[in-house]
Amino acid sequence: MCELLRQLAARHLGLPITLVLDNARYQKCQLVEALAASLQIELLYLPAYSPNLNLIERLWKFVKKTCLYWVRFKVMQRRVDRFQRLLFRPVANRSPIRG
């Protein structure tokens, strides 16, 4: 986490930085908070138990609904293939994937 903060500060010289984080322990420790303050990076923490605000939770919900609901897979590779087709299909073609 500290390395990420250093890289952000180095790339955005002079620009204000606000980093939105969940409440993971390694993100909320004193070391990270002190380094962020010294680099003038604002840390904005999401409220606890708010998966609707956490983008990765929204992505996983979409993936599960689109790829996995009501589908039985005989082989794990079919599940992986379906997931990859979902992620790498053209942006214009956003209808649910079948089969």
C-alpha positions as CSV (number, residue, x, y, z in Angstrom):
1,M,0.0,0.0,0.0
2,C,2.8,2.4,0.8
3,E,4.5,1.7,-2.5
4,L,1.2,2.6,-4.3
5,L,1.0,5.9,-2.4
6,R,4.6,6.7,-3.4
7,Q,3.9,5.9,-7.0
8,L,0.7,8.0,-7.1
9,A,2.5,11.0,-5.5
10,A,5.4,10.7,-8.0
11,R,3.1,10.7,-11.0
12,H,0.7,13.5,-10.0
13,L,3.1,16.2,-8.8
14,G,1.2,19.3,-7.7
15,L,-2.3,17.7,-8.2
16,P,-4.6,16.9,-5.3
17,I,-5.1,13.2,-4.8
18,T,-8.0,11.5,-3.0
19,L,-7.8,7.8,-2.8
20,V,-11.1,5.9,-2.1
21,L,-10.5,2.7,0.0
22,D,-12.4,0.1,1.8
23,N,-11.7,-0.6,5.5
24,A,-9.1,-3.3,5.0
25,R,-6.7,-3.3,8.0
26,Y,-3.6,-2.9,5.8
27,Q,-5.1,0.3,4.3
28,K,-6.1,1.8,7.6
29,C,-2.9,1.3,9.6
30,Q,-1.0,4.2,11.1
31,L,2.0,3.7,8.7
32,V,-0.3,4.2,5.6
33,E,-2.1,7.1,7.1
34,A,1.1,8.9,8.1
35,L,2.7,8.3,4.7
36,A,-0.5,9.6,2.9
37,A,-0.5,12.7,5.1
38,S,3.2,13.4,4.4
39,L,2.6,12.9,0.6
40,Q,-0.5,15.1,0.8
41,I,-2.8,12.3,-0.3
42,E,-6.3,12.3,1.1
43,L,-7.6,8.9,2.2
44,L,-11.3,8.5,1.9
45,Y,-12.7,5.3,3.5
46,L,-16.0,3.7,2.4
47,P,-18.5,3.2,5.2
48,A,-18.4,-0.3,6.7
49,Y,-20.8,-2.9,5.2
50,S,-21.4,-0.9,2.0
51,P,-20.9,-3.3,-0.9
52,N,-23.1,-1.1,-3.1
53,L,-20.3,1.6,-3.0
54,N,-17.4,-0.8,-3.5
55,L,-16.9,-1.2,-7.3
56,I,-15.3,-4.7,-7.1
57,E,-18.4,-6.0,-5.2
58,R,-20.6,-4.6,-8.0
59,L,-18.4,-6.3,-10.6
60,W,-18.6,-9.7,-8.8
61,K,-22.4,-9.4,-8.5
62,F,-22.6,-8.7,-12.2
63,V,-20.3,-11.6,-13.1
64,K,-22.2,-14.1,-10.9
65,K,-25.5,-13.0,-12.3
66,T,-24.4,-13.0,-15.9
67,C,-22.1,-16.1,-15.9
68,L,-23.0,-18.4,-13.1
69,Y,-26.7,-18.1,-12.1
70,W,-28.8,-21.1,-13.2
71,V,-25.9,-22.7,-15.1
72,R,-24.4,-26.1,-14.3
73,F,-20.9,-26.7,-15.5
74,K,-19.5,-30.2,-15.9
75,V,-15.9,-29.0,-16.3
76,M,-14.3,-26.0,-14.6
77,Q,-12.7,-24.9,-17.9
78,R,-16.2,-24.2,-19.3
79,R,-16.8,-21.8,-16.4
80,V,-13.5,-20.1,-17.0
81,D,-14.2,-19.7,-20.8
82,R,-17.6,-18.2,-20.1
83,F,-16.1,-15.7,-17.7
84,Q,-13.4,-14.7,-20.2
85,R,-16.0,-14.2,-22.9
86,L,-17.9,-11.9,-20.6
87,L,-14.9,-9.8,-19.8
88,F,-13.4,-9.6,-23.3
89,R,-16.4,-9.2,-25.5
90,P,-16.9,-5.9,-27.5
91,V,-18.4,-3.0,-25.5
92,A,-21.2,-2.6,-28.0
93,N,-22.3,-6.2,-27.4
94,R,-23.5,-6.1,-23.8
95,S,-26.4,-8.5,-23.9
96,P,-26.1,-11.5,-21.5
97,I,-23.9,-14.4,-22.8
98,R,-25.8,-17.7,-23.3
99,G,-24.2,-21.1,-22.9
